[in-house]
Amino acid sequence: MSRVLVVEARFYEDISDALFEGAEAVLTRAGVQVERLSVPGALEIPGAIAMASATKRFDGFVALGCVIRGETTHYDIVAGESARAIMDLTVRDLLAIGNGILTVENEEQAWERARPQKLDKGGGAAQACLAMIEARARFAAAAS
């Protein structure tokens, strides 16, 4: 049985809960053992994944959070740097990560993407994680 760690930014707690609901449903249907870790914001997600990957306990990771544009350039930094750091982990360390960090203009867009009954981006991130776990296993088998 695969083990997946869901790392979620809690800055927008209700939105994070909706994202997690979708991710958990997908992972549970797939028979995956799910562990949940909360961090303060999106910038902390890559660091938490890096720390957790060092334990070798997890087959994959799902990153969940929400960044809503505000009046300053902080949005651009958080959105860009969190995505870049997740991609760096994926490529450098060959980690199976589904990125479900929403980057939106307003709360209405966030809810449209977060709710499992709508666009279900949490569920989509979980599906991406599972697909990457499968791809890594395929390439590992072909290499042996």
C-alpha positions as CSV (number, residue, x, y, z in Angstrom):
1,M,0.0,0.0,0.0
2,S,1.3,3.4,-1.0
3,R,1.7,6.2,1.6
4,V,1.0,9.8,0.6
5,L,1.6,12.9,2.7
6,V,-0.8,15.7,2.1
7,V,0.9,19.0,3.1
8,E,-1.5,21.8,3.3
9,A,-1.1,25.5,3.9
10,R,-3.7,26.7,6.5
11,F,-3.7,30.4,5.7
12,Y,-7.2,30.1,4.3
13,E,-8.5,27.3,6.5
14,D,-11.9,26.7,4.9
15,I,-10.5,26.6,1.4
16,S,-7.7,24.2,2.6
17,D,-10.4,22.0,4.1
18,A,-12.3,21.8,0.8
19,L,-9.1,21.0,-1.1
20,F,-8.2,18.3,1.4
21,E,-11.7,16.8,1.1
22,G,-11.2,16.3,-2.6
23,A,-7.7,14.9,-2.2
24,E,-8.6,12.6,0.6
25,A,-11.5,11.1,-1.4
26,V,-9.3,10.3,-4.4
27,L,-6.5,8.9,-2.3
28,T,-8.9,6.8,-0.2
29,R,-10.6,5.4,-3.3
30,A,-7.2,4.4,-4.6
31,G,-6.4,2.5,-1.3
32,V,-3.6,4.8,-0.3
33,Q,-2.6,5.4,3.3
34,V,-3.0,9.2,3.8
35,E,-1.2,11.3,6.4
36,R,-1.9,15.1,6.7
37,L,0.5,17.8,7.7
38,S,-0.4,21.4,8.2
39,V,1.9,24.3,7.6
40,P,1.3,28.1,8.0
41,G,1.4,29.1,4.3
42,A,2.3,28.1,0.7
43,L,5.9,29.0,1.1
44,E,6.4,26.4,3.8
45,I,5.0,23.6,1.8
46,P,8.2,22.7,-0.2
47,G,10.3,22.7,2.9
48,A,7.9,20.4,4.7
49,I,7.9,18.0,1.7
50,A,11.7,18.1,1.6
51,M,11.9,17.2,5.3
52,A,9.3,14.5,4.9
53,S,11.0,13.0,1.9
54,A,14.2,12.6,3.8
55,T,12.4,10.1,6.1
56,K,11.7,7.8,3.1
57,R,8.3,7.0,4.6
58,F,6.2,8.4,1.7
59,D,5.7,7.3,-1.9
60,G,4.2,10.7,-2.8
61,F,3.1,14.1,-1.8
62,V,0.1,16.4,-2.4
63,A,0.6,20.1,-1.9
64,L,-2.5,22.0,-1.1
65,G,-3.0,25.7,-0.4
66,C,-4.4,28.9,-1.7
67,V,-2.7,32.2,-2.7
68,I,-5.2,35.1,-3.4
69,R,-3.9,38.2,-5.1
70,G,-3.8,41.2,-2.8
71,E,-2.7,44.8,-3.2
72,T,1.0,44.2,-3.1
73,T,3.5,42.0,-5.1
74,H,3.6,39.5,-2.3
75,Y,1.2,37.3,-4.3
76,D,3.7,37.0,-7.1
77,I,6.5,36.0,-4.8
78,V,4.5,33.4,-2.9
79,A,2.8,31.9,-6.1
80,G,6.0,31.8,-8.1
81,E,8.4,30.7,-5.4
82,S,6.2,27.9,-4.0
83,A,5.6,26.5,-7.5
84,R,9.3,26.8,-8.4
85,A,10.4,25.0,-5.2
86,I,7.9,22.2,-5.7
87,M,9.1,21.7,-9.3
88,D,12.7,21.7,-8.1
89,L,11.9,18.9,-5.6
90,T,10.1,17.0,-8.3
91,V,12.9,17.1,-10.8
92,R,15.9,17.1,-8.5
93,D,14.8,14.4,-6.1
94,L,12.4,12.5,-8.4
95,L,9.5,13.0,-6.0
96,A,5.9,12.3,-6.9
97,I,4.2,15.6,-6.1
98,G,0.7,16.7,-7.0
99,N,0.6,20.5,-6.9
100,G,-2.8,21.7,-5.7
101,I,-1.8,25.2,-4.6
102,L,-4.4,27.5,-6.0
103,T,-3.3,30.9,-7.3
104,V,-6.3,33.0,-7.8
105,E,-7.5,36.6,-8.1
106,N,-10.2,36.4,-5.5
107,E,-12.0,34.2,-3.0
108,E,-14.8,33.4,-5.4
109,Q,-12.3,31.8,-7.8
110,A,-10.7,29.9,-4.9
111,W,-14.0,28.3,-3.9
112,E,-14.8,27.4,-7.5
113,R,-11.5,25.5,-7.7
114,A,-11.4,24.1,-4.2
115,R,-14.9,22.6,-3.8
116,P,-15.0,18.8,-4.7
117,Q,-18.4,19.4,-6.3
118,K,-16.9,22.1,-8.6
119,L,-13.4,21.9,-10.2
120,D,-12.0,19.8,-7.3
121,K,-8.4,20.9,-7.7
122,G,-7.5,19.0,-4.5
123,G,-8.7,15.8,-6.1
124,G,-6.8,16.7,-9.2
125,A,-3.6,17.1,-7.3
126,A,-4.1,13.7,-5.7
127,Q,-4.7,12.1,-9.1
128,A,-1.5,13.8,-10.4
129,C,0.5,12.4,-7.4
130,L,-0.8,8.9,-8.0
131,A,0.0,9.1,-11.7
132,M,3.6,10.2,-10.8
133,I,4.0,7.4,-8.3
134,E,2.9,5.0,-11.0
135,A,5.3,6.5,-13.6
136,R,8.2,6.3,-11.2
137,A,7.4,2.7,-10.5
138,R,7.2,1.9,-14.2
139,F,10.6,3.4,-14.9
140,A,12.2,1.7,-11.9
141,A,10.9,-1.6,-13.1
142,A,12.2,-1.0,-16.6
143,A,15.6,-0.1,-15.2
144,S,15.9,-3.5,-13.3
